[in-house]
């Protein structure tokens, strides 16, 4: 008999975070009933304001060794770094609440493979000063950074950054040879519904928030659905997703792979939503994909198999 794991909607909250959540739930539940316009503004503020985390010790050496530069993007100044001297550039893109150097496990292997590596902190994250961010902030900032460095060969992106990479390459805002999307969410409206349930926001208020944001950014959320976007994407892609991801279900990757014309799905296990970034087998496969040793196609492969194939390429 097989047992289905219960999907968790996100990381567990502790201590003060629980108290803050409880306060928001109480306040938004009340204002949703008596002052829906105020509730809509409050909900939009929270939905678009990412948590800003400090760079941990593991990332500090990469900040120190990287060449720092700033890019003026459409949503404000973006902090960026570069490593390596290769002619082909690979852009690393973090997810919601992350940082560019969160993808540090990929920096040295990509540089050793002959690439120059670029990373940036999206608006509202890390060293970039803006308060707010959305998928469009991520996507447009990717374009600005790429233009500032003279174009990029490939993208390695995680979570919301991966959804933004799908959008930017599918829409033609950014032209690259290869893109890796890891743990990518696909349903903005679904994310807003989960957000509303977590914060006790009524459906009319959530719908008003959606309408406001669609008008503000001139994009309907249904048009940003990952499968629909992927169907128009002609960029060769590697889709990496863990079967035990409790933040973004594996079904999201399956939908992307089913609609993306030139995509390979790499399934991992027991790595979750974030540890997948530090999995040596995943890192090896991503580098191999960027080097052109794995051709994108509608197929599925395992991380262990990719790691063995990468090791076979090493003449030593």
C-alpha positions as CSV (number, residue, x, y, z in Angstrom):
1,X,0.0,0.0,0.0
2,X,1.3,3.5,-0.8
3,X,0.7,6.4,1.4
4,X,0.5,10.0,0.1
5,X,2.5,12.5,2.1
6,X,0.6,15.5,3.3
7,X,1.9,18.6,1.5
8,X,2.9,21.4,3.8
9,X,2.3,24.9,2.4
10,X,5.6,26.4,3.6
11,X,8.2,26.5,6.3
12,X,7.2,26.1,10.0
13,X,7.0,29.4,12.0
14,X,8.5,29.8,15.4
15,X,8.4,32.2,18.3
16,X,7.9,35.8,17.3
17,X,7.0,34.9,13.8
18,X,3.9,33.1,15.1
19,X,2.8,36.1,17.1
20,X,3.2,38.4,14.1
21,X,1.2,36.0,12.0
22,X,-1.5,35.8,14.6
23,X,-1.7,39.6,14.8
24,X,-2.0,39.9,11.0
25,X,-4.7,37.2,10.9
26,X,-6.7,39.0,13.5
27,X,-6.3,42.4,11.9
28,X,-6.9,41.3,8.4
29,X,-9.9,39.2,9.3
30,X,-11.5,42.2,11.0
31,X,-10.7,44.7,8.3
32,X,-11.8,42.4,5.6
33,X,-15.3,42.6,7.0
34,X,-15.5,46.3,8.1
35,X,-12.9,48.1,5.8
36,X,-12.3,46.0,2.7
37,X,-10.4,48.8,0.9
38,X,-8.0,49.1,3.8
39,X,-7.7,45.3,3.9
40,X,-6.8,45.3,0.2
41,X,-4.0,47.8,0.7
42,X,-2.7,45.9,3.7
43,X,-2.8,42.6,2.0
44,X,-1.1,43.9,-1.1
45,X,1.7,45.4,1.1
46,X,2.3,42.0,2.7
47,X,2.0,40.0,-0.5
48,X,4.7,42.1,-2.2
49,X,7.1,42.7,0.7
50,X,9.7,39.9,0.8
51,X,11.5,38.9,4.0
52,X,15.0,40.3,4.0
53,X,17.6,37.9,5.4
54,X,21.2,38.5,6.1
55,X,23.9,36.7,4.1
56,X,25.0,33.7,6.2
57,X,28.6,32.9,6.9
58,X,28.7,30.3,4.1
59,X,28.0,33.0,1.5
60,X,30.5,35.6,2.9
61,X,33.6,34.3,1.0
62,X,31.7,34.6,-2.3
63,X,30.7,38.1,-1.6
64,X,34.3,39.0,-0.7
65,X,35.8,37.3,-3.8
66,X,33.1,38.5,-6.3
67,X,33.5,41.8,-8.1
68,X,30.6,43.9,-6.9
69,X,28.7,46.3,-9.2
70,X,25.3,48.0,-9.3
71,X,22.7,48.0,-12.0
72,X,19.9,50.6,-12.4
73,X,16.8,48.6,-13.2
74,X,13.2,49.6,-13.8
75,X,12.4,49.0,-10.1
76,X,15.5,50.7,-8.6
77,X,19.1,49.8,-8.0
78,X,20.1,46.2,-8.0
79,X,23.3,44.9,-6.3
80,X,25.2,42.3,-8.4
81,X,28.5,40.4,-8.4
82,X,30.6,38.5,-10.9
83,X,33.1,35.7,-10.7
84,X,35.4,34.2,-13.3
85,X,36.7,35.3,-16.6
86,X,34.9,33.2,-19.1
87,X,33.5,34.6,-22.4
88,X,30.1,32.9,-21.7
89,X,28.1,34.2,-18.8
90,X,25.7,32.3,-16.6
91,X,23.2,34.3,-14.5
92,X,22.2,32.9,-11.1
93,X,18.7,34.0,-9.9
94,X,17.5,33.4,-6.3
95,X,13.9,33.0,-5.1
96,X,11.5,34.8,-2.8
97,X,13.3,35.9,0.4
98,X,16.7,34.7,-1.0
99,X,19.9,36.2,-2.1
100,X,22.1,35.9,-5.2
101,X,24.8,34.1,-3.3
102,X,22.3,31.6,-2.1
103,X,23.2,29.7,-5.2
104,X,26.9,29.6,-4.2
105,X,27.3,25.9,-4.8
106,X,27.1,26.6,-8.5
107,X,29.7,29.4,-8.6
108,X,33.0,27.5,-8.5
109,X,31.9,24.5,-10.7
110,X,30.6,26.9,-13.4
111,X,33.8,29.0,-13.3
112,X,35.9,25.8,-13.5
113,X,33.9,24.8,-16.6
114,X,34.9,28.1,-18.2
115,X,31.9,30.3,-17.5
116,X,31.8,33.7,-16.0
117,X,29.1,33.7,-13.2
118,X,26.8,36.7,-12.5
119,X,24.4,36.9,-9.5
120,X,22.2,39.7,-8.2
121,X,19.9,40.5,-5.3
122,X,16.4,41.0,-6.6
123,X,14.6,44.2,-5.6
124,X,13.7,44.1,-1.9
125,X,16.3,41.4,-1.2
126,X,19.8,41.3,0.2
127,X,21.7,44.5,-0.7
128,X,19.1,45.8,-3.2
129,X,17.3,48.7,-1.5
130,X,13.7,48.5,-2.8
131,X,10.9,47.4,-0.4
132,X,8.7,45.4,-2.7
133,X,9.0,42.6,-5.3
134,X,6.9,40.5,-7.6
135,X,7.6,38.0,-10.3
136,X,7.8,40.9,-12.8
137,X,10.4,42.7,-10.6
138,X,12.5,39.6,-10.8
139,X,12.1,39.2,-14.5
140,X,12.7,42.8,-15.5
141,X,15.8,42.9,-13.1
142,X,17.2,39.9,-14.9
143,X,16.9,41.7,-18.2
144,X,18.6,44.8,-16.7
145,X,21.5,42.8,-15.3
146,X,22.0,40.9,-18.5
147,X,22.1,44.1,-20.6
148,X,24.6,45.6,-18.1
149,X,27.1,42.7,-18.5
150,X,26.7,42.4,-22.3
151,X,24.3,39.5,-22.4
152,X,24.2,36.0,-20.8
153,X,24.6,32.6,-22.2
154,X,22.4,30.8,-19.6
155,X,20.3,31.1,-16.5
156,X,20.3,29.0,-13.3
157,X,17.2,30.1,-11.3
158,X,15.4,28.9,-8.2
159,X,11.8,29.1,-7.0
160,X,10.2,32.5,-7.8
161,X,13.3,33.4,-9.7
162,X,12.8,30.3,-11.8
163,X,9.2,31.3,-12.6
164,X,10.5,34.7,-13.6
165,X,13.2,33.1,-15.8
166,X,10.5,31.2,-17.6
167,X,8.5,34.4,-18.1
168,X,11.5,36.5,-19.3
169,X,12.7,34.0,-21.8
170,X,9.3,33.0,-23.1
171,X,8.2,36.6,-23.6
172,X,11.4,37.4,-25.5
173,X,12.6,39.9,-22.9
174,X,15.8,37.9,-22.5
175,X,17.5,35.7,-25.1
176,X,19.7,32.9,-23.7
177,X,20.9,29.5,-25.0
178,X,20.0,27.5,-21.9
179,X,17.9,27.9,-18.8
180,X,17.7,25.8,-15.6
181,X,14.5,26.2,-13.5
182,X,14.6,24.7,-10.0
183,X,11.6,24.3,-7.8
184,X,9.6,26.7,-9.9
185,X,6.0,27.7,-8.8
186,X,3.5,28.0,-11.6
187,X,0.3,29.4,-10.2
188,X,0.3,33.1,-9.0
189,X,-3.4,33.0,-8.2
190,X,-3.0,29.8,-6.3
191,X,-0.2,31.3,-4.3
192,X,-2.4,34.3,-3.5
193,X,-5.2,32.0,-2.3
194,X,-2.8,30.2,0.0
195,X,-1.5,33.5,1.2
196,X,-5.1,34.7,1.9
197,X,-6.0,31.5,3.8
198,X,-2.9,31.9,5.9
199,X,-3.7,35.5,6.8
200,X,-7.5,35.2,7.2
201,X,-8.1,37.4,4.2
202,X,-11.6,37.2,2.7
203,X,-12.0,36.1,-0.9
204,X,-13.5,39.4,-2.0
205,X,-10.4,41.2,-0.6
206,X,-8.0,38.8,-2.2
207,X,-9.8,39.2,-5.5
208,X,-9.6,43.0,-5.2
209,X,-5.8,42.7,-4.5
210,X,-5.5,40.5,-7.7
211,X,-7.4,43.0,-9.8
212,X,-5.3,45.9,-8.4
213,X,-2.0,44.2,-9.1
214,X,-3.1,43.1,-12.6
215,X,-4.0,46.7,-13.5
216,X,-0.9,48.1,-11.8
217,X,1.5,45.8,-13.7
218,X,-0.6,45.3,-16.9
219,X,-0.4,41.5,-16.7
220,X,-3.3,39.1,-15.9
221,X,-2.3,36.4,-13.5
222,X,-3.9,33.7,-15.6
223,X,-1.4,34.7,-18.4
224,X,1.5,34.2,-16.0
225,X,0.5,30.6,-15.2
226,X,3.7,28.5,-15.6
227,X,2.5,25.9,-18.0
228,X,0.9,28.5,-20.3
229,X,4.1,30.5,-20.3
230,X,6.3,27.4,-20.9
231,X,4.2,26.4,-23.9
232,X,5.5,29.5,-25.7
233,X,9.1,29.1,-24.5
234,X,11.6,27.9,-27.1
235,X,14.7,28.0,-24.9
236,X,16.2,24.6,-24.1
237,X,15.5,24.0,-20.4
238,X,16.4,21.7,-17.5
239,X,13.6,21.5,-15.0
240,X,14.8,20.4,-11.5
241,X,12.4,19.6,-8.8
242,X,12.3,17.4,-5.6
243,X,9.5,15.0,-5.0
244,X,9.6,16.0,-1.4
245,X,9.3,19.7,-1.9
246,X,6.7,21.0,0.6
247,X,6.7,24.6,-0.7
248,X,6.0,23.9,-4.4
249,X,4.5,20.5,-5.2
250,X,6.2,18.2,-7.7
251,X,3.1,18.4,-9.9
252,X,4.2,21.9,-10.9
253,X,7.4,20.6,-12.5
254,X,5.4,17.9,-14.3
255,X,3.1,20.5,-15.8
256,X,6.1,22.6,-16.9
257,X,7.8,19.6,-18.5
258,X,4.6,18.6,-20.2
259,X,4.2,22.0,-21.9
260,X,7.8,23.2,-22.4
261,X,8.8,22.1,-26.0
262,X,12.6,21.6,-25.2
263,X,12.7,20.5,-21.6
264,X,14.2,17.7,-19.6
265,X,12.8,17.0,-16.1
266,X,15.3,16.1,-13.4
267,X,13.6,14.6,-10.4
268,X,15.3,14.4,-7.0
269,X,14.3,13.0,-3.6
270,X,14.7,14.0,0.0
271,X,16.2,17.4,-0.9
272,X,13.1,19.6,-0.4
273,X,12.8,23.1,-1.7
274,X,16.1,24.6,-0.6
275,X,18.6,21.7,0.0
276,X,18.3,20.9,-3.7
277,X,20.6,23.9,-4.3
278,X,23.4,22.2,-2.3
279,X,23.0,18.7,-3.8
280,X,26.3,17.8,-5.5
281,X,24.5,15.6,-8.0
282,X,22.2,18.5,-9.0
283,X,25.1,20.9,-9.3
284,X,27.0,18.4,-11.5
285,X,24.0,17.9,-13.8
286,X,23.4,21.7,-14.1
287,X,27.0,22.3,-15.1
288,X,26.9,19.4,-17.6
289,X,23.7,20.9,-19.1
290,X,25.3,24.3,-19.5
291,X,28.3,22.7,-21.1
292,X,26.0,21.1,-23.7
293,X,26.5,17.4,-22.7
294,X,22.9,16.9,-21.9
295,X,20.4,17.8,-24.7
296,X,17.0,19.1,-23.7
297,X,14.2,16.9,-24.6
298,X,10.8,15.8,-23.2
299,X,12.2,13.2,-20.8
300,X,12.9,12.5,-17.2
301,X,16.1,11.6,-15.5
302,X,17.5,11.0,-12.0
303,X,20.1,13.1,-10.2
304,X,22.3,10.1,-9.5
305,X,22.4,9.1,-13.1
306,X,23.4,12.7,-14.1
307,X,26.2,12.7,-11.5
308,X,27.6,9.5,-12.9
309,X,27.5,10.8,-16.4
310,X,29.3,14.0,-15.3
311,X,32.0,12.0,-13.6
312,X,32.5,10.0,-16.8
313,X,33.4,13.3,-18.5
314,X,36.4,13.9,-16.2
315,X,39.5,12.5,-17.8
316,X,41.0,12.0,-14.3
